[in-house]
């Protein structure tokens, strides 16, 4: 037995119910994220990317990343690092001819990610569909691939990725311990695990206000914007059932990760957990 929000269900029932939640909310997922967090989720994801600080050549696996938010940020970040590298290179060669500068730019433009790749893996077909449409609309294609897969049983070889991210996804995994073991397995030695997730607020006053907002406002927003009260009621309940920061830290360590720590954002409304496979 396990939990689906505040209900007690079997693991198989939970997997099915969560699949249905995300199938239901996929099309309105981004607009609901903006509405529920007043757009702050964008800042949290930017902080995650700066914490990762990927360099050109990084191979990233973004799990439960169906709508592409982390993947697109990764591509933008690596491109800007490459751009700065190119400018520095040209600065050091003041005596290059116009033709040499032009050729250098053309050459580097074709390799704007410097062999970096991001693989988005999600269990939900509808979420991946939304992500692919967004990528097409925003013009992302280079260095990006989409894979249907389960976080608890990833369809990848051992020791394959430099970084593993999961943003607002681990809460919806049925067996967190299995997902963490899989994260450890697919990372290269020296690879990094990063998890961004809603967490537990320590300030009692803020905690009460946050509860009020979560249970009274978010399901109503779900009904008004997405026509789906139940899914957002579940999402709120799932945040309350999720292990607090220290407990999740211990689970990450149990999976084999070292140098595990976490950073609370907005007094613990969300936290970024980090660990290394050493």
Secondary structure as UniProt FT lines:
FT   STRAND          2..4
FT   TURN            5..6
FT   STRAND          7..9
FT   HELIX           11..25
FT   HELIX           26..28
FT   HELIX           29..37
FT   TURN            38..39
FT   HELIX           40..52
FT   TURN            56..57
FT   STRAND          59..63
FT   TURN            66..67
FT   HELIX           69..91
FT   TURN            94..95
FT   HELIX           98..110
FT   TURN            111..115
FT   STRAND          117..122
FT   HELIX           125..138
FT   TURN            142..143
FT   STRAND          144..148
FT   TURN            151..152
FT   STRAND          161..167
FT   HELIX           170..172
FT   HELIX           176..186
FT   STRAND          187..198
FT   HELIX           204..213
FT   HELIX           214..218
FT   HELIX           219..226
FT   HELIX           229..241
FT   HELIX           245..254
FT   TURN            255..256
FT   STRAND          258..265
FT   HELIX           266..268
FT   STRAND          270..276
//
